[in-house]
């Protein structure tokens, strides 16, 4: 009986030594997102990254992904890891995300699940799998009201909603600022 227990203990130790710590990589990923650190993200990603939503994926080179990150980082997001569930080659992570844009549109942080898939010890894909706290009705109403008001009152900013560049994000923040100033009058 002791020899069976010893063999099982050795197998567990040997198996766990060969496993990559994907939980640490997942945590490092969200820390790098909080810091908007391209250099840290580049170490975590494969040469390209697949971003998915509702089972549909778009593959970006890391250079292309940097453009989106420069847009996102302009809003100064805070990602909080609420839970990590580890699987063989992926992590399912529950996240809270808060930034100026989300607080304006949703009225509170969004909470959602993402599946981080790993290949060759690097992140291969990030897929949003479930919205937990997201007020679609409020988001769409506030977005549409803002877009309509900007089109009518600040035409130089019109189109900000489709521009996912750093300048587009700056225009988005300016649109929110101008609209909220109008409401405060």
Helices and strands as residue ranges (DSSP letters): H 2-18, H 22-35, H 38-44, E 45-53, E 56-61, H 62-73, E 78-86, E 90-98, H 100-106, E 110-119, E 122-133, H 136-153, G 155-157, G 160-162, H 166-184
